[in-house]
């Protein structure tokens, strides 16, 4: 048997091939402009409602200037891992500020968000430990637990009775790490953090919160899901990424100093990867300063999210349990989803189409997301296009 045989079969008579033939393939579409509220695709200006650029900081002059100055000072790359020649004073200063911002003792910056989960979780979950994860957790969490030497069990999405059942089963004889997303990236709903904290206290577990889509977005000052619920001190480890609100790329964990020190010396994706480039670190650091200094961006983001969600619901569309600027339109059928996505795209609106395994089969959805830099006119055009396309594809009827 040829190891490449599966690759050849993958391209023949697959759903992907059929979608391409019908011009309904919604992935790997190249942008020809900055990732703002409007983008250029194939020479055409389009509305962007499929980005994680929640605060619109990828176009902020201070963020751009910080990246340029970092390149001028440090060059384009550190050319090595943090362990050896790849640590800059910039990295350590940024880590100190992240820890201070979140009220934690220490923080550690990784090269990507995926590597952050991969390294930190696999380092913490040892042979006698158990990771208890939500079934809807991000793929990086799933892969991290696969790489760990411990056991992994999953509880039903946001089902606290199921979580308690597993805690009761495993906490007596094992160290337990509960790992949840703060904001679930496809559906836009939030982890039931108050109940999770209550259970982790009762059973002596630890809590690892992936707040990739919460930091910069939730809480009175943008410090994420834990701040939103008033539980910053109760979350043992907060993980974040720089590719959403922080207008860059990379990731970090923040928590107790001894835990961060341990991860720093045992996380393989940290030890054996080249460090985050100077421009990326400087851009994210500048974004953090802007987040703290310009709270009006957070207020505008939530205004836009409410307008979008309420507009979809007035049309009779199903937005699920979204409690964030991620506002899904649940379609529940792959073919209808493809037609709906293509209708939106042809009318100049870019959104994301989510199918299994990103969502459960039968829960196929269009993922829309807001930016603080969307104007009222952008929102009006978006809702008009969605209404027209939804009627055309039979998702709503007058």
Secondary structure by P-SEA (a helix, b strand, c coil): cccaaaaaaaacccaaaaaaaacccccccccccccccccccccbbbbbccccccccccccaaaaaaaaaaaaccccccccccccccccaaaaaaaaaaaaaaccccccccccaaaaaaccccccccccbbbbbbccccaaaaaaaaaccbbbbbcccccaaaaaaaaaacccccbbbbbbbccccccccccaaaaaaaaaaaabbbbbbbccccccccccccccccccccccccccbbbbbccccccbbbccccccaaaaaaaacccccccccccccaaaaaaaaaaaaaaaccaaaaaaaaaaaaaaaaaaaaaccccccccccccccccccaaaaaaaaaaaaaabbbbbbbccccccccbbbbbbbbcccccaaaaaaaaaaaaaaaaaaccccc
